[in-house]
Amino acid sequence: MAFAAPALADRNTESASSYDRGFQRFEKGDIRGARIEIMKALQSDPNNELARLVNARIMLEGANGVGAQTEIEKAIKAGIPRDKTRHLMAHAYLLQRDFDKALKEADPAVVPDQFSSYAARIRGRIQTSLDQPERARAEFELATRIAPQSADALVDLSRYQMMMGQGAEGEKNNDRALALEPSNLPALLLKGDYVRRRLGLERSMPYYNQALQIDPNNIEALLERASTLSDLKRTPEAKADLKKVQGIVADHPLALYLEAVIESRAGQYDKANALMTRTKGSLDRYPPALLLQGMLAYQLNNVQQAEEYLGKVVAQVPESDVARKVFAAVQLRKGDANGAIDTLGPIVSSGRADPRTLALLGSAYARKGDYNNAQAFLERASKAAPNDAAMRTQLAMTRVAQGNTSAAAADLSNVLKEDPNSQQALMLSALVNMRANKFREALDITNRLVKAHPNSPIGYNMRGAALMGLNNKKGAEANFRAAVAKQPKFVEGRRNLAQLLISDGRTEAGRQELLRVLEANRNDIRAMTSLAQLSARAGKTEDQIAWLKRAATAQPRALEPRVALMQTYVSVGQPNRALTEARALERDFNNNPRAFEATGIAFMVGRKPAEAESSFNRLINLVPNAVPPRVMLARAQVAQNRPDAARGTLNQALTMQGQNLLPVYIDLIGLETRDRRINEAVALVDRMRKAYPRSNIPDQVLGDAYLTLGDAPKAMAAYQAARKINFDRAVATRMATASLRARKPADAIALMQAYTKANPRDAQGSAQLADLYLQTKQHRQAIAIYQDLRKKGLGNDPIVNNNLAWSLHQMRDPKAASFAEVALKAAPRSPAVQDTLGTILIETKANPKRGLALLQLAAKTSPRDANIRHHLGVAFAANGKKAEAKRELTTALRLPNLENAAAARRLLATLG
């Protein structure tokens, strides 16, 4: 016991000495040195209240509000009076953005006079954060009146004045601070900012260097110098400063951001994006970081993510022309022409529009179909930048859209005369020809493109596309492979190669190419969603869901993978998971119209019309001038048996100007027809005709109404009127359906024959004719058409192969099973395909056990399909399971639309 007292005295002495050294270093601005000494003091004596207080101030300097609060609380517990900590606690709460608590602690009524200037500064910062500039100014001025010799108070006032555009006044106050305290780090850094803005990058460097001489580990100084060095293109030095920051604070968000800026400038978008991912959303309120993330997402084709980031920037900094231009470009890529026009409007109206802005606006009007405005803005852009081939090429694109291909060709020809190797003009010329199905001409142009730019993968990729149009798959594959050989990370080429391989039946090879896309960019969500689609085609539901989950995890701000995941849950019969995902989408994308559209549809499929109505109402709030959301809302109201509400919604939509109102009329007429209000329906058709005099849709809809009410002659008369305006496939299909209803199958076939003769390239029309032959048991004719369709590019189509297999089976052709297998491989979850192959395997006795398994799957998915239940009964009987066979046959005979009831009864009678 005799040795206890001296030991305690030594610990107290050691703690006090470390505290003194730490406090001195803190006062000199050596924060890291101060931290080391203060930690020694606290190790020696954890109850050293003064050391706790200095440690809190160190943490405040490092913007660690939570840590500072903890240290202040420990200091109070150790004996520091609470009133002497209120100004510091207010600062800690400010850093945590808990403004109410911060204001309470910084209240002048409770803060001692000696700390009143500090408290006023904190109140000023709080008011700045709350966007109350006048209140902030009053507090900063109060702080300097209370402590006119305080360099910190002058720096805060100076910073506020800089923010308010009072640069000259602000710099004077900052110079006063430096005169009072030449080593004041915030003042030196702020002086660097003033000089950088006024005199340029190079002239600001001495101030950052001086700050780092005082404190070599000051993070803010390192970041400012790194930023300046980066702008000066002194990249290695900038990276060295950033590396030092990361050594002090791992994954410091601003250091990651600045490094991402450097990588982005070097064209290393994947690296930059990976760096920003490591910030974990901590910079979501920092507009420059949001702008960078938006631009990176745009470069990496993550359009949805780009839209979210850039939309936030425009909302936070509406005067940023750069943000508006990139945001408009994203909106255009998404097809939102009106949004792009609205976004660019303030730039144009203020007179700040440069050629790039004018060109974007022209493109937006072109996308909208307003070619007069499009041409006007693009011509202005071209005149403003007469030597910019890209502008003139865009003007040519608008002329193409207007149908003025000769003028477009002339524009492109002029561009190529001046610059025969213009990559953009050659690309557009090739695309124009491909769009017009002039693949031979497109091939000639892509040959020029490859010759002019032999080291670029783009020409090879486009030449592959032209060769695909000429059905030269071998040549196309060689060019896609050449594209990726030129640039292994050229994902568009790999995707095209993968698509070709998959369409050619080489699914595994295509899958491997998609996996290589992921090797180049592990966060490529398009590759993941393509892999999910391949898994779906193979019937691998778990793999499909796993790929979509991985895509959603890789880029949680990307909407499309999560929508695809939700839709997959719907399609595989997991409604509860689909609904859970839908609710999460609405929570995470609460300002995104696409999210509410998708979730509303999912709620409808999941038989939750009330939730769907809520989604569509929120969608309308986001896009109040759009017609489609109101149509969806009306359908949700109908699903809840509220026809009057639906009528009101649709009639309101009919008052909207400048939009396609055909879907509104169609749904409203359908609603009146359902309630057998034919006079009201006819009146609406008359209004449609007046609004759309050149369209055949009004007469189609009238025919549908009469057909629904059972008046086939009037229906056919309406369809005939539609046919006179335009004999398209929709009319042909309706007329054939009406003929079948009237039990005139020969007329139905004659109609579809007339249509396919007039439209020999319409594969879907030919397929419908074949289906009619199949329904009327004219299998030889059906087989001929299905075989022809397979030769014309539908070799892997599950419906074509399934129907071909069924017709072949009816003709007792042994090749039937092979086509049914192709159909099953393409659509493994289709009950119709399972039924066809299962029935063939049973009736040919090829594999009764597998046939039964397939028919059980089909019946599980379509339990009310009488014909599938009949076939399942036959399968059970073929496998010696009489009780199960009797049950299925009895069920089939009770269900409607059983095609061969007599056969079912005969088999049932034999089972006893």
N, C-alpha and C positions, 0 to 999 in steps of 0.2 A: 504494500500500500504506500510505502514511503516514496516510491518512484512515480506515482500517478500524477501528482501535481506538476512537477517539472515537465512531464510529457505533454500535458494539456497546455501548459504555458507555451511550449515550443510550437504546438499546432496553431495556437492563436496568433503567435508572432509570425509564423510562416504565412498564414492566411492573410494577415494584415499587410505584410511586405508584398505578396503577390497582388493583392488588391491595389496597393499604391502604384505599383508598376503598370498594372492593367489600366487604371484610371488615367494615368499620364499618357499612355499610348492611345487611349480612346480620345482624349482631348486633342491629340496631335493628328487624329484621323487615321491612325494605324489600327484598323478594325480587327484584322486577323491577329496581330500581335496582342491586342487588348483581349481578344477572346481566349488566347492561350493562357495568359496570366490570370484572368478571372476564373477560368476553369480550375487552375491550380489552387486558387484561393478557396474555391468551393469544395474541392477535394479535401483540403486540409480542414475546412470548417464549413459544413453544409448550412450552418445557421448564420453565416456572415451576411447580414441583411443588406449592407452596402454593396457587396459583391453581387448579390441577387439583383439589386436595382440596376447596376451597371450592365449586368448580363441581359436584363430586359431591354436596356437602351441599345445594346449591340444587336439584339434580335430585331428591334424596331428598324435599325439601320439596314438590316438584311430583309426587311419586309415580311418577317415571320410573326404575324399577329398572334397566332395561337400560342407559340412558344413564349412570346413576350408577356402575354396575359398570365400564363402559368408562373413565370418568374416573378411577376409583380405580386401575385397572390402569395407566393412563398415568402417574398420580402415582407409583406404585411404580417404574415404569420410569425416571421422572425422578429418583428418589432418596429418596422417602419410605419409611421402614422399614415392612415389611409388617405387623408387629404393631400399628403405630399406625393401621392402616386396617381391622383386623378387625371392629370394631364397626359401621363404616360399610358394609363389604361384607356383613355379616349383614343389615343393614337393606335393602340392595339386593336380596339374594336373597329376603328376606321379601316385598318388593313383587312379585317374580316368582312368588311362591307356591312357591318351591323350599325347602321347610322343612328338609329334611335338610342341605342345604349351609348354610342360614342358622344352624341350631343348631351346626354344626361350627365356623363362623367365630365364633359368639358364646360358645363354650365358655369358662368362667371360667379354665380352665387355660392358655389361650393369649392371653387379652385382658389387656393391662396394667392395673394398678390404676386409673390415672387415667381409664380408659374403662369401668370395670366397672359403674358405674351405668347408663350408656347401654346396655351389652350386656345387662344384666338386664332393662331395659325391652323390648328387642327380643325376648328370650326369652319375656317375658310376653305380648307380642303374638302370637308364634308359638303358644304354648300356647292362647291364646284362639281362634286360627284352627283349631287342632286339637281344639277343644271339650274342653279340659282345664282347667276353671275353677279348680280348687284349685292346680294347678301354676302357672297364670297369676298367681293371687293371691300366691303365695309369691314369685314373681319381682318383681312390682311392689312388694311390701313391702320386699324386699331392696334394690331400687333406691333407695327413699326412706331406708332406713337407711344405705346407703353415702353418699348425698348428700342429707342432710336439708334443705339449702338450695337444692336443684334444683327450680325451678318445673316443668320438663319432667317430672321423675319424679313429682311430685305430680299433674300433669295426667293422666298415664297411669293412675295409681292411681285417681284420681277417675272417669275414664272407665269403668274396669273396674267400680267400685262402682255407677255408674249402670246399667250393663248388668245387674248382678246384683240390681237392685232396692233397692240401699242408697243411695237418693237423698240423704238428709239427711247421711250420713257423707261421701258423694262431694262434695257441695256445699261442706262445710267444708274438705276438702282442696283443692278448686279455689280457694276464697277465700284459703287460705294461699299458693297459687301466685301469685295476683294481688297479694297483699301483698308477696311477695318481688320480683315482676317485673310491675308494672302494665301493661306494654305487651306481655306475652306473648300472642301471637295465639291459639294453641290454647286457652289459659285463658279469654280473652275469649269465644271462640266457644262453649266448653263452658258458661260462665256464662249465655250467651244461651239455650242449650238448657234449662238448669235453670229459668231464669226463665220461659221459654215454657211449660214443662210445669206449673209451679206457679202462676204468676201471670197467664198469658195472653200472647197474641201481642204486643199493644201494648207491654207492659212489657219485652219482650225486645229491642225494636228498638235502644235506646241502646247495647247491647253490640256489636251487629253494626256500627252506625255508628262506634263508637269503633275497632273493628278495622280498618275501611276508612279511617279517618283515618290510622292508622299505615301501612297498606299498601293504597292505593286499588285495587291490582290483585290482591289476594289472592283467588284463585278460590273457596276454601272459604267465605270471608266473603261474597263476592258471591252464591254459591249459597244460603247460609243466609238472607241478607236477602231474596233473591228469593222463596224459599219462604215466608217469613213474610209478605211483602208480598202474595203471591198469596192466602194464606189470609185476609188482611185485605181481600181484594177490591180492592186497589190495583194493578190489573193493568198499567196503563201503566208504573208505576215498577218493577214486577217484571220486565217485559219489557226495560226499559232495562238492568237489572243483567245479565240473561241475554245481551243483545246484547253487553255489554262482555266477558263471559266468552268468547263466541264469537269476539270480536276478538282475545283473548289466545290461546285454543286452539280452532281451528276444529273444529266438530262434537264439542264436549266432551259426553260421554255424559250426565252428570247435568244439564247445561244443556238438552240436547235433551229429557230426561225431564221436567224442570220445565215447559218450554214446552209439551210435550204435555199435561201435567196441566191447564195453563191453557186450551188449546184444547178439551180434553175437557169441562171444566166449562162451556164456552160452547156445547157441542153440536157442535163442529167435529170429528167423529170421524175423517173422512178426513185432515184436516190433522194431527191428533194421531198417527194411525197412520203417516203419512209421516215424521213426526219420529222416532218410535220405530224405524222401519226404518233410519234413518241411524245409529242406535247400533250396528248391525252385530253384535248379539249380545253386546256388551261388558257388558251389565247382566243377563246371564242368571242370575247368582247373587245378584241384588239383589231381594228379594221385592217391595218396592213397585213396581218397574218391571215385574216379571213380572205382578203383579196388574193394573196399568194395561193392559198388552198383552192380558191375558186379557179384561178388560172391553171394550176396544176391539174385539177380534176378535168378541166376543159381539154388540156393537152393530152390527157390520158383517156379521153373519151368517156369519162364518168359524168355524163351530162346532168343527171339528176343531182348529184353531189355538187357539181359546179353551180347549178341554179340556187341551191340552198345557201351556199357560202356567199355568193355574189349578191343574192337578194338581201342578205343581212348587211353587207357592206353598203349597198345603196340606201338601205333604211337608216343606217347609222351615220353615213356621210353622204347625204344626197347631192352635195356639190362636187363629188368626185367624178370627173368625166371619164377617167380610166375605168373605174368600176362600172359605170353605166355602159360604156362601149362593150366591155367583155360580157357583162350581164345580158346585153341585147344580143350578142353573138350566140350565147348559150340558149336564150329564148328562141332564136331563129332555128338553131339546130334541133330544138324540141318541137318546132312547128308552131310556136306561139307568136305569130306575126304581130297581132294586136299588142301583146305585152312588150315586144321589142320597140314598137312605134311609141308606146307610152313612155318607155324607159329613156329613149333618145330625145323625146320631145323637149325637155328642159334645156338640153345642150343647143338644139337648133334655135329655140325661141330666144336664147340669150345671145345668139350671134357667135358662139364659140365653136360651131361645127367645123371640123377639119374634113379633108377629103374622105378619110376613113369613116367618119360618122355619117357623112352623106351617102357613102356607098352602102353602109349597113342599113340605113333607112330605106334606100332604094331596094335593097334585097328584101327587106321586110314587106314593103308594099307589093313586091313581085310575088312573094310567098302568099300574100293575102289575095292575090288576083287583081290588084289595082295597078295595072300596068302603066297607066298614064302617069300616076305619081312616081312609080318605080323608075320609069324612064327619065322623068324630070330630075329626080335626085341623083341618079347615076350619071346623067349628062353633066350636072353641076360638079359632081366628083371628078369626072374626066377632065372637065375644063380647069378645075382647080389643080389637078395633077396630070397635065397632058402627057407627061412622059412615063406615067405609071401604067404599065401593061396590064397589071392586075385589075385596075379600075375599068379599063376598056374591055377586059375579058368578062368582068361581071356585067357590064352593059350588054355584052353579047348574050350572056345567060338569060337576061331579061327578055331580049328579043326572041330567043328560043321559046321561052315560056309563053310569049304572046303569039307564037306560031309564025313569027316573022323570021324563018330560018335563013332566008336569003340575006337579010340585013345582018343577021348574026354571023353568017359565014363571011360576009364582007368585013365585019369588024375583026373577026379572028384572022382573016387573011391579011388585013392591014397590020395587025400585031405581029404576025409571023413574017411579014415582009421586012419589018424593022428589026425583028428579033426572031429569026427562023428556029431558034432553039428554045423559045419561051416555053418552059415546062408547063405553066398553068394553061396557056393557050392550046398547046398540044393535047393536054389532058382533057380540056373541055371539048375540043374538036372530036376527040375519040368518044367521049361520053355522049355527045350529041348524036353521033352516028349510031352508037349502040342503042340509045334510047329509041331511035327510028328503025331499029332492027337492020341497020346497014353495017353488018359485022365485017364484011369484006373491006369497006372503006375505013372502018375503025381499025382493022388490022394494019392497013397501010400506015395510018397515022401513028399507031403504037410502035410500029417498026422505026419510024422517025424518032419517036420519043426515046426508044432504047438506044438508038445510034447517037442521039444528042447527049444523053445522060446515061452512059453505059454503067456507071458505078452506082446508080440509084435503083433501088428495088421497085420504084413506082411503075416504071415503064414495063418491066417484066410482068408485074402484077396485072396491069391493064391489058397487056397483050394476052395474058392467060384468060382474062374475062372475054376478050373478043373471040378467042379460039373456042371458048365454051359456047358462045353464041353460034359459032359455025359447027357446033357439035363435034369439035376435034378435041376430045377429052385427053388424048395422049399428048398433044401439043400444049394444051392448057396446063396439064400437070407439070410438064417440063418447065414451063415459064414460071409457075408458082414456086417450083423448087429452086429455080434460078433466083427468084426474088429473095427467098429466105437464105440462099447461099450468099447473096450480096450483103445481106444484113440479117443475121440470125434472129435479131430481136424485132424484126419487122412483122408485127403480129397480124396485120391485115392479110399479108401474103400467106401466113400460116393458117389463118382462119379459112381463107379461100381454098387452100390445099386440103384442109380437113373436110370442108364441105364437099369438095369434089370426090374425095375418097369415100366419104359416107354415102353420097348419092350413087356411087359406083358399086356399092355393096361391100366395100372394104372398111367396115365399121371400126375394126380394131386399129387399123393403120390411121384412120381419122382421129380416133380417140388419142392415139399416141402423139399426134401433132398438137392436139389441144393441150395435152400434158406438157408439151415443150413450150407452149405459150406461157403456161404457168411457171415453168422454169425461168423464163425471161422476166416474168412479173408475177410473183406469187399472189398478188392481190387482183389479178385480172378477172373481174366478175363475169365478163362476157364468156370467157373460156369455161368458167365454172358452171354457168347456166347452160351452156352448150353440152357440157358433160352430163349435167342433170337430165337434159332432153334425151341424150343417148341412153342413159340408165332407164328412163321412162319407156323408151321404145323397146328395150330389152326386158321390160317387166320387173326391173330391179327397183322397187319402190323405196326400199331403205337407202340404197345408194343415191337415188334421185333426191330424196329429202336431205341426205348428208351433204351432197354438193351444194344444195341451195342454202343450207344452214352455214356452210363454210363461206359461201359468197356473202351472206348477210353479216357474218362475223368479220370478214376481211374489210368490208366497207359498210359499217352499220348505218351510215348516213345515206347510203344509196338505196333508193326506194324499190327499184325493179326486182332485185333478188328476193326481197321480203314479200313483195306482191306475188311473185312466182311461187314462193313457199306456201303462202296462204292459199293460192289457187290449186296447188298440188294437193294440199290437205283436203280441199273440196273434192277434187277429181278422184282421189283414192278412198273416199268414203270415211274421212276422219273429220266430221263437221265440228266437233268440239275444239280440236286443235286449230281448225281454220278460224273459228270465231275468236279464240284466244289471240291468235296472230292478228286478226282484224282489229281487235280492240287495242293491241299494242301499237299497231300502225297509226291509229288515230291519235294515240297519245304522243308518239315520237315524231309524227309529221303533221302537227296540228295546224299548219298553214299551207299544206300542200294539196292542191285540188285533186291531183292524180290519186293520192292516198284515199281520200274520201270517196272518190268514184269507185275505186277497186273494192274498198271495204263495204260500201253500200251494195255492190253487186254480190259480194260474198254473203252478206247478211240475207239477201234475197234468196240465194241458192240454199242457204242454211235455214230457210223458213223463219227468219226473224225480221219480218217486214217493218215492225215498229222501230228496231234499231237501224234498219236500212233507211227509213224515213228520216231519222235523226242525222245519219251520214249525209244524205242528199240535201237536207236543209243547210248543213254546215258547208257543203260544197257550193250551194247557191250563194251563201254569204261571202265565199271567197271569190266566186266568179258570177256576180249578180246579173251580168248582161249576156250570159250564155244560155242557149236554149236546151241543149241535151240534158243538163242536170234537172231541169223542170220536167222533162219527159220521164226521167228515172224516178223522180219524186212521185209523179202521178201513178206510175206502176206500183210503187210501194203502197200508195194509198188504196189502189184497187185491190191489192193483195190482202189488205185489212178490211175489205168489204166496205169501203168508203167512197163510192162512186161520185157522190156530189163534190167531195173534197178534190178528187182527181179532175173532175170537170173544171172546177175553179182554177186549179193549177194550170191545166192545159189552155184554158181560155185566156188566162193571164199571159201565158207564153205567146199566144197568137198576136198580142199587142206589140211584141218586140220587133224592132226594125232592123233591116239589113242582114238578116240571118236566114238560114234554110229552115223553113217552118213545115216542110213536108212530114217529118216524123211526128210533129204535134198534131197535124190534121189526121194522120193515119191512126194514131192512138185514140184521138177523140172520136173519130168515126167508128173505130172498133168498140169503144165504150158505149156509144149510142146503139150500135148493132147488138151488142150483148144484152142490152135492156130492151131490144126489139123496137127501138124508136127510129124506124126506117126513114120517116120524113125528115127528122133532124139530121140523120146521116146523109141523105141526099142533098139537103141544103148545104152541108159542109163540103160535099164533093163539088157543088157548084162554085163555092168560094175558092176551093183549090184550083179549079179550072181557070178562074179569072186571075188568080195569083200566079199560076204556072201554066200559061196557055200552050206551051210547046212540050209539056211533059205528058207522058202516057200514064203516069202514076195515079192521077185522080180516077180514071176509068178502071184501072186495076183494083183500086181500093173499093170502088163501087161494086165491081164484080165479086170481090171477096165478101162484101156485106151480103149480097143476094145469095151467094153460095152458102154462107153461114146460116141464113134463114131458110134454106132449102129450096130456093127458087132458081133452079139450074138454067132455065131458058133466059131469064133476065141477066143472070151472071154471065152467060156466054155472050149475050149482046153487048154487055159492058166490055168484056175482054176483046171482042171484035173491034169495038171503037178504039181501044188502046192499041190494037194491032195496026190499025190504019195510021196512027201517029208514029209508032216505032215497033217493029216486030222483033223485040229483044228476047233474051232467054226467059226473063221473068214472065213475060206475057205468054210465051210458048208453054212454059211449065204450068201456068194457071189454066190455060185452055185445055191442056192435056188432062189435068186433074179434074176439071169440070166434065170432060168427056168420060173419064173413068167413073165419076159419080153417076153420070147418066147411063152407065153400063154400055158405053160405046168405045171399047178399047181400040178398035180399028181406027176410029177418028183420032184418038189420043196419039197413036203411033204415027198416023199421017201428019199430024201437026208437028211432032218432033222431027219427023223426017224432013219436012219442009224447012224447019229451022236449021237443022244441021247441014242441009244442002246449001243454004244461004250463008252459013257460018262454019265452014269445014274445019277451021282452026280452033274452034271452041271445044276443048276436051270435055268440059263439064256437060255441055249440051249433048255430046255424043254419049257420055256415060249415062245421062238420063234416058236417052233413047234405048240404050242397052238394058237399063233397068226395066223399062216398059216391056221389052221383049221377054225379060226374065219373068216378070209378073204374069205375062200372058202365056208363059210356058213355051215360047218360041226360042228355045235354047240355042239352036244352031246360029240364028242371027245374032243373039246376044254374045255368043262366044266369039264370033268374027269381030265385033266391035271391041270387046274387052282385049282381045289379042292385039288389035291395032293400037289401042290406047297404051298397052304395055310397050310397044315399039316406039311410041311417040313420047317417051320420057316418064311414064307412070308404071315402070316395072316393079317398083317397091310400094305402090299405093295399096294400102290394106283393103279398101273397099273394092277396087278393081279386081284384085286377086281373089278376094273372098267370093265375089259374085261369079267370077270366072270359074272358080272351083265348084261352086254349087251347080252351075249350068253343065259343066263337064261331068259332074257326078250324075246328074239326071240323064245324061247321054251314055252313062256307064263307061266313061273314059277313065282309065287308071291313072292318068296324069292329074286328076282332080286333087288328090291329097297333097301333091307337091306344091301346087299353087295355094292351097289352104295353109300349108306350113309357112310359106312366104308371108301370107297375110298375118298369121299369128306372130311371127317374128317382128313385124312392123307395128302390130297393135295387140300386144299380149293380154291386155285387160279388157278387150272388146268382147261383150257377151255374144254378139252376132258372129264374130270370127270363131270364138270358142265353140259355138253351136254348130257352125258349118263343119269344122274339122272333126269335132266329136262325133257328129252324125255320120260323116264319111267313114271314120275308123270303126264305128259300130256296124254300119250297114255292109261294109266290105269285109268285116271280120278281121281287119288288119291288126287292130290293137284294141279290143273291147275294154280293157282295164283303163287305158289312157283316155279312151273316148268317154267313158263314164266320168272320169275325173274332170275333164274339160267341161262336160255338160253340167256337172255339179257347180263348177265355178260360174258358168253362165246363168244358171237358175238362181244362184245366190245374189248376183248383181241385178237380174231382171226377174224377180219372183212372180210377176203378174203377166209374163209373156206366155200365153197358152201353148204356142208351138214349141218353145224351149222346154216347157214342162212335159209336153208329149214326147219329145225326143229323149228327155231324161228318163221317162218311164220305159221307153224302148231299151235304153242303155242298161237300166237295172235288170230288165228281163233277160237281156243278152248276157249279163253277168250272173244269172241264176238267183237274183234277189227279188223274189216274187212279191213279198209284202211291200217293199219300197216301190216296186213297179206299179202295183195296184194304187198305192197312195198318190203317186205322181199323175197317173192316167186319170184318176178320179178328179184330181185338182184341175187338170188341163180341160176336162169336159165341163167344168163349172165356170171357167174363165171365158171372156169374150174373144172373138176373132180367131178361133181355132180353125185352121185351114182344112185339116183332114180328120174331122170328128168320127167319121165312119171307121177309119183305120184304128183310131184310138179305142173305139168300142169293141171292135173285133179282137184286138189284142187283150183288152181287159177281160173279155168273155173267156179267153183261153186260159187265163190265170186262175180261174176257179174262185 
